[in-house]
Amino acid sequence: RDRNERDIVEALRNEDLHVIHTDQPWDLVCSWGGYVKFAEVKAPRNQRMDPEAFSHAQQHTLETWKGHIDVLVTTKQAREFAERMKSEARLLNAARAMGRAA
């Protein structure tokens, strides 16, 4: 686990996301309002908070990965991720509700 993972997970849970730890290929499965996203926690490698590199296995996965992966280094990024995720979930849920009403 990355040294900042505990703080990242706490920030996500404080934003009401449900978070499950995984190891492969990404660190976290996050859900809110029926919407699910993967996130990868990376420790900062320098003062600019650039993330550590992906592992060899992750690089291999990225070669064929058809989805998006959010990389979280700071708790601020975690909170922003949570807000985006909730916004996307609200939009999808509204669209689904409109489809059922039609």
N, C-alpha and C positions, 0 to 999 in steps of 0.2 A: 504494500500500500504506500501511496505517496504521503509524505509528511504533512501535507495540507489537506488530505482527504477528509479527515474528521471535521475540520472547520467548514469545508465545502458542503458536506452532507448536512451538517447542522443548519447552515444558511438555507439550503434547499428545503429542509423540513420546516424551518421557521416561516417559509413562504407557502406552507401547506401542501407541498409536494410529497407524494409517497415515493420513497427511495429504496431500491433493493441493490445490494452490493453483488456484483458479478466479477469474474476475472477475465473472461474471454468472450468476445474480443475486447469489450470495453468495460470500464469500471462500474458504471451505474445504469440502472434502468429506472427512469423517473416517470411518474404518471400523475395526472390531475384531470378531473372531469372526463374520464374515459379516453384521454389522449396519452400516448406513450412516446417517450423519446429516450435515446441513448446519450450518455455523456461520458467523456473520458477526463479523469482528473490527472493533471500533470503538475509536478512541482516546478516552481520557477527555477530557471537555470542561471539567472543573472538579476541585477538590480532593476532592469526594465520589465521584469516579470515575464520574459519570454518563456514558453513552456519547454520542458525537457523533450527530447526527441521521442517519437513513437518507437516501441520495441520492434524487433525484427518480425515477430508474428503479427503485430498490428500493421506494419508496413505491407506485409503480404496480404492481409485482409483488405486493406485499402485499395489494392490493385483491382479487386473484383467487387468491392462494396458499392451497392447501388443507392444507398441511403446517405443521409447526412449525419455527421458526428460533431457534437459540440465539445470543444476542449475548454475545460475550466481550470484556471490557475488561481484565481482570487475569489474571495467571498463576494466581492462586487460583481464579478462576472457570473457567479452563481445566482445572485439575486436578479440580475438582468435576464439570465436564461429562464429563471422561473417566471418572470413577468411575461416574457415572449411566449413561453409555453402556455401559460394561462390564457393569454390573448388568442393564440391560435386555437386552443381548445374551445373557447367561447365562440369563435367564428365557425368552427366546424359543427359544433352543437347547434348553433342557430341555423346553419344551412341544412342540417339534418331535420330539424324541426320544421323548417319551411317546406322541405320535400315531403314530409308526412302530411302537412296541411294541404298540399296541392291536390 
